[in-house]
Amino acid sequence: MALPGTLEFERVIKRTKLTPLAVEVLKSRFPDAPDPVKRWLPSKPRWERVLPDLDVLSHELKALKKRRGKIVLYGHDDMDGITGLFIGLKILRNEGYTVVPLIPRREIETYGIRPGRLQGVLEPGDLLLTVDYGCSAVEGVAWARRNGSSVIITDHHMLNPPLPDANGIIDPQPSGPPAADLAGCAVLYAALTSILPRYENDPQLLAATALGTISDRVPLSEWNRYLLHCFSLIRTDHLTEGLKLLMEEWPCREGNWTGSMVRSHITSTIGKGYNSGISNMLDFMFSYDRRWCKALWKQMVKSSEERGQLLSELVGRSMNLKDPEADAFGMIMVFMDDIPPGMGGTLASRLCRIHRRGTIVVTRREDGMLVGDTRSVGDWNMAGFLVSMRDAFSSAGGHYRAAGFSYESPDWHALRELLLSHMAEYPTCPVPPPHIDLFVDELPDPRVFTCLAPFGPGFLPVALKIGSMRYLLQLQQNGQPSWCITEDSGE
């Protein structure tokens, strides 16, 4: 029996507050689950059962402390990677380790672990620990091991042989859902708190994990929902001023919210790449200087407005550049020579939402290399699609909904033919059918379903059908619900 004041007790309370119609929605969404309510909000996961090589990470951390080496924490310059870096730095530095964060710059550097970045930083006897990164870094891991360093990879992207010869690879993909749905920051959080359980309810770590999870658009189901529920119970007075400000900006954090509300209000404000605040986010999240944090956030809001205007221009131009042959395969493909660094993924996301199609955006980097950002809906597996052509790319990978690649040749026409030929061979149904949860005779008060929030990928807003009309639950910025008539999937 759950004891009052515990997280398990709070989960039981939330489950019992579900309205009868909300329970019917869960039964419709999880028809094969013995207990659909528990599937929607599960108990604490046994991370050690689904995350491989936790024992290897534990051994390497103990051995590193004895030999007094340092940890090079290798991250990724988006919100999933940055929040993962925050988690790693906070726990490991608190445990007495010397930790050096390393973040490649996407505007000038190729995705992946490159020996050139590690030289002069990673020394013999050190531990290279990655977050949201590294499961395809064969060359970089081999160099680090030859250099006398240990390597542990924590990642959530697809595992595609040949795998790097790391000491350990903590990636839940082979376990399948719900473990495979974790964001990169959540994988590192789960790994380190399994080894050091005293950190599992740390408010700062839960806030960072929630932000990285929502920003990375992973499914809001099962274990991600467990983490978000833990996050919903934190006290903001235990946060740094930077994290506290982010929680103040979180739309309806203590009420009803959706992932898209958070991404549009927080993630997009921070941005990535060109003119973004991502390079300052580690300092921001660690800072106790309220005045500095507010000034930086104000600057990020201003820069975000400028990026928004630029994005609108890019979207307008891209509408005239859609590839007609890709269109015939149900895909959006656009080549633009002058997309600012880091905005290719943002443009791909916007086009994907507008057209409800898988989207590939390709641009040319300053050194002439072609780079692509992709997003998908429906059953189109973007990472699988790109990896099926991995021999043609210098790097390629990602996950089901978002992936990317680098192409050494500057020849766009050759790359275009390669992508089109594989579209013809790769099975897809890129347009998801509109979902329907319940058929009803009359429209109920939308408030009876807000107990199921938050909504997002993998757990969409409730959809009802009356006769031939489909009604989708919509949450306003203030958290108030309403119904809208739509054939959109709600994703």
C-alpha positions as CSV (number, residue, x, y, z in Angstrom):
1,M,0.0,0.0,0.0
2,A,1.3,3.4,-1.0
3,L,2.2,5.7,1.9
4,P,0.9,9.3,2.1
5,G,3.5,11.8,0.9
6,T,5.3,9.4,-1.5
7,L,5.3,9.6,-5.3
8,E,3.5,6.3,-5.5
9,F,0.7,7.6,-3.3
10,E,0.4,10.7,-5.5
11,R,0.1,8.5,-8.6
12,V,-2.6,6.4,-7.0
13,I,-4.5,9.7,-6.1
14,K,-4.2,10.9,-9.7
15,R,-5.4,7.6,-11.1
16,T,-8.5,7.6,-8.8
17,K,-9.4,11.1,-9.9
18,L,-9.9,10.1,-13.5
19,T,-13.4,10.7,-14.7
20,P,-15.4,7.8,-16.1
21,L,-15.2,9.1,-19.6
22,A,-11.4,9.6,-19.3
23,V,-11.2,5.9,-18.2
24,E,-13.2,5.0,-21.3
25,V,-10.7,6.9,-23.5
26,L,-7.8,4.9,-21.9
27,K,-9.6,1.6,-22.5
28,S,-10.0,2.6,-26.2
29,R,-6.3,3.6,-26.5
30,F,-4.9,0.6,-24.7
31,P,-7.3,-2.2,-25.6
32,D,-4.8,-5.0,-24.9
33,A,-3.6,-3.7,-21.5
34,P,-4.9,-5.6,-18.4
35,D,-5.0,-2.3,-16.6
36,P,-5.3,0.7,-19.1
37,V,-5.1,3.2,-16.2
38,K,-1.8,1.8,-14.9
39,R,-0.5,1.7,-18.5
40,W,-1.3,5.4,-18.8
41,L,0.5,6.3,-15.5
42,P,2.7,3.4,-14.5
43,S,4.7,2.9,-11.3
44,K,8.4,3.5,-11.0
45,P,10.2,1.7,-13.8
46,R,12.9,-0.9,-13.0
47,W,15.5,0.9,-15.2
48,E,18.1,-1.8,-14.5
49,R,15.9,-4.4,-16.3
50,V,15.8,-2.5,-19.6
51,L,19.0,-0.4,-19.7
52,P,22.0,-2.5,-20.7
53,D,25.5,-2.1,-19.4
54,L,24.6,-0.2,-16.2
55,D,27.0,-2.5,-14.4
56,V,29.7,-1.4,-16.8
57,L,29.0,2.3,-16.1
58,S,29.1,1.7,-12.4
59,H,32.4,-0.2,-12.6
60,E,34.0,2.5,-14.8
61,L,32.9,5.3,-12.4
62,K,34.4,3.4,-9.4
63,A,37.6,2.7,-11.3
64,L,37.9,6.3,-12.5
65,K,37.6,7.6,-8.9
66,K,40.5,5.3,-7.9
67,R,42.8,6.4,-10.7
68,R,41.7,10.1,-10.4
69,G,40.9,10.5,-14.0
70,K,38.3,13.0,-15.4
71,I,35.1,12.6,-17.2
72,V,34.6,14.2,-20.7
73,L,30.9,14.5,-21.0
74,Y,30.1,14.7,-24.7
75,G,26.8,16.2,-25.5
76,H,24.6,17.6,-28.3
77,D,23.6,21.2,-29.0
78,D,19.8,20.9,-28.7
79,M,17.6,20.9,-25.6
80,D,17.7,17.1,-25.2
81,G,21.5,17.1,-25.2
82,I,21.9,20.3,-23.1
83,T,19.5,19.1,-20.4
84,G,21.4,15.7,-20.4
85,L,24.6,17.6,-19.9
86,F,23.1,19.4,-17.0
87,I,22.0,16.1,-15.4
88,G,25.4,14.5,-15.9
89,L,27.3,17.6,-14.6
90,K,25.1,18.0,-11.5
91,I,25.3,14.4,-10.4
92,L,28.9,13.6,-11.2
93,R,30.4,16.8,-10.0
94,N,28.4,16.4,-6.8
95,E,30.0,13.0,-6.5
96,G,33.5,14.5,-6.6
97,Y,34.4,13.9,-10.2
98,T,36.2,16.4,-12.5
99,V,33.8,16.7,-15.4
100,V,34.6,18.6,-18.7
101,P,31.5,19.2,-20.9
102,L,32.1,19.1,-24.7
103,I,29.5,20.3,-27.2
104,P,30.2,20.4,-30.9
105,R,29.1,23.5,-32.9
106,R,26.6,22.4,-35.6
107,E,27.3,25.4,-37.8
108,I,30.8,24.4,-38.5
109,E,31.2,20.7,-37.4
110,T,29.9,17.4,-38.6
111,Y,27.5,15.5,-36.4
112,G,29.2,12.7,-34.5
113,I,32.2,12.0,-32.2
114,R,35.3,13.1,-34.1
115,P,38.9,12.5,-33.0
116,G,39.8,16.1,-33.8
117,R,37.4,17.4,-31.1
118,L,38.8,15.0,-28.5
119,Q,42.5,15.7,-29.0
120,G,43.9,17.8,-26.1
121,V,40.8,17.2,-24.0
122,L,40.4,13.4,-23.6
123,E,43.6,11.9,-22.0
124,P,44.7,8.3,-21.2
125,G,42.8,7.1,-18.1
126,D,39.9,9.4,-18.7
127,L,36.3,8.3,-19.2
128,L,34.4,9.5,-22.3
129,L,30.7,9.6,-21.4
130,T,28.2,10.6,-24.0
131,V,24.6,11.8,-23.7
132,D,22.1,11.7,-26.6
133,Y,25.0,10.8,-28.8
134,G,27.5,8.2,-30.0
135,C,25.7,5.0,-30.9
136,S,27.1,5.2,-34.5
137,A,30.5,6.8,-33.6
138,V,32.7,3.9,-34.7
139,E,35.7,6.0,-35.7
140,G,35.6,8.4,-32.7
141,V,35.2,5.6,-30.1
142,A,38.0,3.5,-31.7
143,W,40.3,6.5,-31.4
144,A,39.4,7.1,-27.8
145,R,40.0,3.5,-26.8
146,R,43.4,3.4,-28.6
147,N,44.2,6.6,-26.7
148,G,43.8,4.7,-23.4
149,S,40.4,6.1,-22.4
150,S,37.3,4.2,-21.4
151,V,34.1,5.0,-23.3
152,I,30.5,4.6,-22.2
153,I,27.7,5.7,-24.6
154,T,24.3,6.8,-23.4
155,D,21.9,7.3,-26.3
156,H,18.4,6.7,-27.5
157,H,18.9,6.7,-31.2
158,M,18.6,3.6,-33.5
159,L,21.3,1.0,-33.1
160,N,22.6,0.1,-36.6
161,P,25.6,-2.2,-37.0
162,P,28.5,-1.9,-37.0
163,L,28.3,-0.5,-33.5
164,P,31.2,1.3,-31.9
165,D,33.5,-0.8,-29.7
166,A,32.7,1.1,-26.5
167,N,33.2,-0.3,-23.0
168,G,29.4,0.0,-22.7
169,I,26.4,1.2,-24.7
170,I,23.4,2.2,-22.7
171,D,20.7,2.5,-25.3
172,P,17.2,1.1,-24.7
173,Q,16.2,0.7,-28.4
174,P,16.5,-3.1,-28.4
175,S,14.3,-3.3,-25.3
176,G,11.4,-1.7,-27.3
177,P,8.8,0.6,-25.8
178,P,8.4,2.1,-23.3
179,A,12.1,2.2,-22.7
180,A,12.9,3.0,-26.3
181,D,10.6,6.1,-26.1
182,L,12.9,7.8,-23.6
183,A,14.7,11.0,-24.6
184,G,18.5,11.1,-24.4
185,C,18.5,13.1,-21.2
186,A,16.1,10.6,-19.6
187,V,18.4,7.7,-20.5
188,L,21.3,9.4,-18.7
189,Y,19.0,10.3,-15.8
190,A,17.8,6.7,-15.5
191,A,21.3,5.3,-15.7
192,L,22.9,7.6,-13.1
193,T,20.0,7.5,-10.7
194,S,19.9,3.7,-10.9
195,I,23.5,3.7,-9.7
196,L,23.0,6.6,-7.3
197,P,19.4,6.4,-6.3
198,R,19.6,9.3,-3.8
199,Y,19.3,11.6,-6.8
200,E,16.1,10.2,-8.4
201,N,13.7,12.7,-6.8
202,D,16.0,15.7,-7.1
203,P,13.8,18.6,-8.3
204,Q,16.5,20.1,-10.6
205,L,17.1,16.8,-12.3
206,L,13.4,16.2,-12.8
207,A,12.9,19.7,-14.2
208,A,15.8,19.2,-16.7
209,T,14.5,15.8,-17.7
210,A,11.0,17.0,-18.3
211,L,12.2,19.9,-20.5
212,G,14.5,17.7,-22.6
213,T,11.8,15.1,-23.0
214,I,9.2,17.6,-24.2
215,S,11.7,19.4,-26.4
216,D,12.7,16.2,-28.2
217,R,9.1,15.3,-29.1
218,V,9.4,11.7,-27.8
219,P,6.1,9.9,-27.0
220,L,4.3,11.1,-23.9
221,S,3.5,7.6,-22.8
222,E,4.2,5.1,-20.0
223,W,7.7,5.8,-18.5
224,N,7.9,9.3,-20.0
225,R,4.6,10.0,-18.3
226,Y,6.0,8.6,-15.1
227,L,8.9,11.1,-15.3
228,L,6.5,14.0,-16.1
229,H,4.3,13.1,-13.2
230,C,7.3,13.2,-10.9
231,F,8.2,16.5,-12.4
232,S,4.7,17.9,-11.8
233,L,5.2,17.3,-8.0
234,I,8.4,19.2,-7.6
235,R,8.8,22.4,-5.5
236,T,10.2,25.3,-7.5
237,D,11.9,26.8,-4.4
238,H,14.4,24.0,-4.6
239,L,15.5,25.0,-8.1
240,T,18.2,27.3,-9.4
241,E,17.1,30.7,-10.5
242,G,17.5,29.7,-14.1
243,L,15.4,26.6,-13.8
244,K,12.9,28.5,-11.7
245,L,12.5,31.0,-14.4
246,L,11.9,28.3,-17.0
247,M,9.2,26.7,-14.7
248,E,7.6,30.2,-14.4
249,E,7.5,30.3,-18.2
250,W,6.1,26.8,-18.5
251,P,2.5,27.2,-19.7
252,C,0.0,26.0,-17.0
253,R,2.6,23.7,-15.4
254,E,0.3,23.0,-12.5
255,G,-2.8,22.7,-14.7
256,N,-3.4,21.4,-18.2
257,W,-0.8,21.7,-20.9
258,T,0.4,20.1,-24.1
259,G,3.9,19.4,-25.4
260,S,3.4,21.9,-28.2
261,M,2.6,24.7,-25.8
262,V,5.9,24.1,-24.0
263,R,7.9,23.8,-27.2
264,S,6.4,27.0,-28.7
265,H,6.9,29.0,-25.5
266,I,10.2,27.7,-24.1
267,T,12.1,25.4,-26.6
268,S,11.5,27.8,-29.5
269,T,12.5,30.8,-27.4
270,I,15.8,29.2,-26.6
271,G,16.3,27.9,-30.2
272,K,19.3,26.2,-31.6
273,G,22.0,27.1,-34.0
274,Y,21.7,30.5,-35.6
275,N,21.2,33.4,-33.1
276,S,20.0,31.1,-30.4
277,G,20.5,30.9,-26.7
278,I,21.4,27.2,-26.6
279,S,25.1,28.0,-26.0
280,N,24.2,29.8,-22.8
281,M,21.7,27.2,-21.5
282,L,24.1,25.3,-19.2
283,D,25.2,28.4,-17.4
284,F,21.5,29.5,-17.3
285,M,20.3,26.3,-15.7
286,F,23.0,26.3,-13.1
287,S,22.7,30.0,-12.3
288,Y,21.4,31.4,-9.0
289,D,21.7,35.0,-10.4
290,R,18.1,36.0,-10.9
291,R,18.9,39.3,-12.6
292,W,21.3,37.8,-15.1
293,C,18.8,35.0,-15.9
294,K,16.0,37.5,-16.6
295,A,18.2,39.6,-18.8
296,L,19.3,36.6,-20.8
297,W,15.8,35.3,-21.1
298,K,14.7,38.7,-22.4
299,Q,17.4,38.6,-25.0
300,M,16.4,35.1,-26.0
301,V,12.8,36.3,-26.5
302,K,14.0,39.1,-28.8
303,S,16.2,36.7,-30.8
304,S,13.4,34.2,-31.0
305,E,11.1,36.9,-32.6
306,E,13.8,37.6,-35.1
307,R,14.3,33.9,-35.9
308,G,10.5,33.6,-36.2
309,Q,10.4,36.3,-38.9
310,L,13.3,34.5,-40.7
311,L,11.6,31.2,-40.4
312,S,8.4,32.6,-41.9
313,E,10.5,33.8,-44.9
314,L,12.1,30.4,-45.2
315,V,8.8,28.6,-45.1
316,G,7.4,31.0,-47.8
317,R,10.4,30.4,-50.1
318,S,10.3,26.6,-49.5
319,M,6.7,26.3,-50.6
320,N,8.0,27.1,-54.2
321,L,10.9,24.7,-53.9
322,K,9.1,21.5,-53.0
323,D,10.4,18.6,-55.1
324,P,7.5,17.4,-57.3
325,E,8.9,13.8,-57.6
326,A,9.2,13.5,-53.8
327,D,5.6,14.9,-53.6
328,A,4.5,11.9,-55.6
329,F,5.8,9.6,-52.9
330,G,3.9,11.5,-50.3
331,M,7.0,13.3,-49.0
332,I,8.2,16.9,-48.8
333,M,11.8,17.5,-50.0
334,V,13.4,20.9,-50.2
335,F,16.9,22.0,-51.1
336,M,17.9,25.6,-50.1
337,D,21.5,26.8,-50.3
338,D,21.3,29.4,-47.5
339,I,19.5,28.1,-44.5
340,P,21.2,29.5,-41.4
341,P,23.0,27.0,-39.2
342,G,20.7,25.0,-36.9
343,M,17.5,26.2,-38.6
344,G,17.2,23.3,-41.0
345,G,15.5,21.1,-38.4
346,T,13.1,23.9,-37.4
347,L,12.1,24.4,-41.0
348,A,11.6,20.7,-41.5
349,S,9.4,20.6,-38.4
350,R,7.3,23.5,-39.6
351,L,6.9,22.0,-43.1
352,C,6.0,18.6,-41.6
353,R,3.2,20.2,-39.5
354,I,1.9,22.3,-42.4
355,H,1.7,19.5,-44.9
356,R,1.3,16.5,-42.6
357,R,4.0,14.7,-44.6
358,G,7.5,13.4,-43.9
359,T,9.9,16.2,-44.7
360,I,13.5,16.3,-45.8
361,V,15.3,19.7,-45.8
362,V,18.8,19.9,-47.3
363,T,21.2,22.8,-47.2
364,R,24.9,23.4,-47.9
365,R,27.3,24.1,-45.1
366,E,30.1,26.7,-45.4
367,D,32.6,24.0,-46.3
368,G,30.4,22.8,-49.2
369,M,29.1,19.6,-47.4
370,L,25.4,18.9,-47.8
371,V,23.5,18.3,-44.6
372,G,20.0,17.2,-44.1
373,D,17.4,17.5,-41.4
374,T,14.3,15.3,-41.5
375,R,11.0,15.0,-39.6
376,S,8.2,12.5,-40.0
377,V,4.6,11.7,-39.1
378,G,2.6,8.5,-39.7
379,D,4.6,5.3,-40.1
380,W,7.6,6.7,-42.0
381,N,10.7,5.8,-39.9
382,M,13.1,8.6,-40.8
383,A,16.1,7.1,-39.0
384,G,15.5,3.7,-40.7
385,F,15.2,5.4,-44.1
386,L,18.5,7.3,-43.8
387,V,20.4,4.4,-42.3
388,S,19.3,2.2,-45.2
389,M,21.6,4.5,-47.2
390,R,24.3,4.9,-44.6
391,D,27.1,3.9,-47.0
392,A,26.4,7.0,-49.0
393,F,26.6,9.4,-46.0
394,S,29.5,10.4,-43.8
395,S,27.0,10.3,-40.9
396,A,23.4,9.4,-40.5
397,G,21.1,8.6,-37.7
398,G,18.4,9.7,-35.3
399,H,15.1,8.2,-34.2
400,Y,11.7,7.5,-35.7
401,R,10.4,11.1,-35.9
402,A,13.6,13.1,-36.3
403,A,16.9,12.3,-38.0
404,G,19.7,13.9,-39.9
405,F,22.6,13.2,-42.2
406,S,25.8,14.6,-43.7
407,Y,26.8,14.1,-47.3
408,E,30.5,14.7,-48.2
409,S,29.9,15.6,-51.9
410,P,28.6,19.1,-52.8
411,D,26.5,17.5,-55.7
412,W,22.9,18.1,-54.8
413,H,21.6,16.4,-58.0
414,A,23.4,13.2,-57.1
415,L,22.0,13.3,-53.5
416,R,18.5,14.0,-54.8
417,E,18.5,11.0,-57.1
418,L,19.8,8.8,-54.2
419,L,17.0,10.0,-51.9
420,L,14.3,9.6,-54.6
421,S,15.4,6.1,-55.6
422,H,15.2,5.0,-52.0
423,M,11.8,6.6,-51.4
424,A,10.5,4.3,-54.1
425,E,11.9,1.2,-52.3
426,Y,11.0,2.2,-48.7
427,P,7.5,1.3,-47.7
428,T,5.4,4.1,-46.2
429,C,2.1,5.5,-45.4
430,P,3.2,9.0,-44.4
431,V,-0.2,10.5,-43.5
432,P,-1.6,9.3,-40.2
433,P,-5.4,8.8,-40.2
434,P,-7.3,11.0,-37.8
435,H,-7.8,9.1,-34.5
436,I,-11.1,8.7,-32.8
437,D,-11.3,7.7,-29.1
438,L,-15.1,7.5,-28.5
439,F,-18.3,7.6,-30.4
440,V,-20.9,9.6,-28.4
441,D,-24.4,10.9,-28.8
442,E,-23.8,14.4,-27.5
443,L,-20.7,16.4,-26.8
444,P,-19.6,16.3,-23.1
445,D,-18.0,19.1,-21.1
446,P,-14.4,19.1,-22.3
447,R,-13.2,19.5,-18.7
448,V,-13.9,15.8,-18.0
449,F,-10.9,14.9,-20.2
450,T,-8.3,17.4,-18.9
451,C,-7.3,15.0,-16.2
452,L,-5.5,13.1,-19.0
453,A,-3.2,16.0,-19.8
454,P,-0.4,16.5,-20.8
455,F,-1.0,15.7,-24.4
456,G,1.6,15.3,-27.1
457,P,3.3,12.8,-29.5
458,G,2.2,9.2,-28.5
459,F,-0.6,10.5,-26.4
460,L,-2.8,12.9,-28.5
461,P,-5.6,15.1,-27.4
462,V,-9.0,13.3,-27.0
463,A,-11.1,13.0,-30.2
464,L,-14.8,12.2,-30.2
465,K,-17.2,11.6,-33.0
466,I,-20.9,12.4,-33.2
467,G,-22.4,11.2,-36.4
468,S,-20.1,12.5,-39.2
469,M,-18.5,15.2,-37.1
470,R,-15.1,14.7,-35.3
471,Y,-14.3,16.9,-32.3
472,L,-10.8,17.3,-31.0
473,L,-9.9,18.6,-27.5
474,Q,-8.0,21.8,-27.6
475,L,-6.2,23.5,-24.7
476,Q,-5.9,27.3,-24.7
477,Q,-2.7,28.9,-23.5
478,N,-4.4,29.4,-20.1
479,G,-5.1,25.7,-20.0
480,Q,-8.9,26.1,-20.6
481,P,-10.3,23.3,-22.8
482,S,-12.6,23.6,-25.7
483,W,-13.7,21.5,-28.7
484,C,-12.7,22.1,-32.3
485,I,-14.0,20.4,-35.4
486,T,-11.1,19.0,-37.4
487,E,-9.9,16.1,-39.5
488,D,-6.3,16.7,-38.4
489,S,-4.7,13.9,-36.4
490,G,-4.0,16.2,-33.4
491,E,-0.3,15.4,-33.4
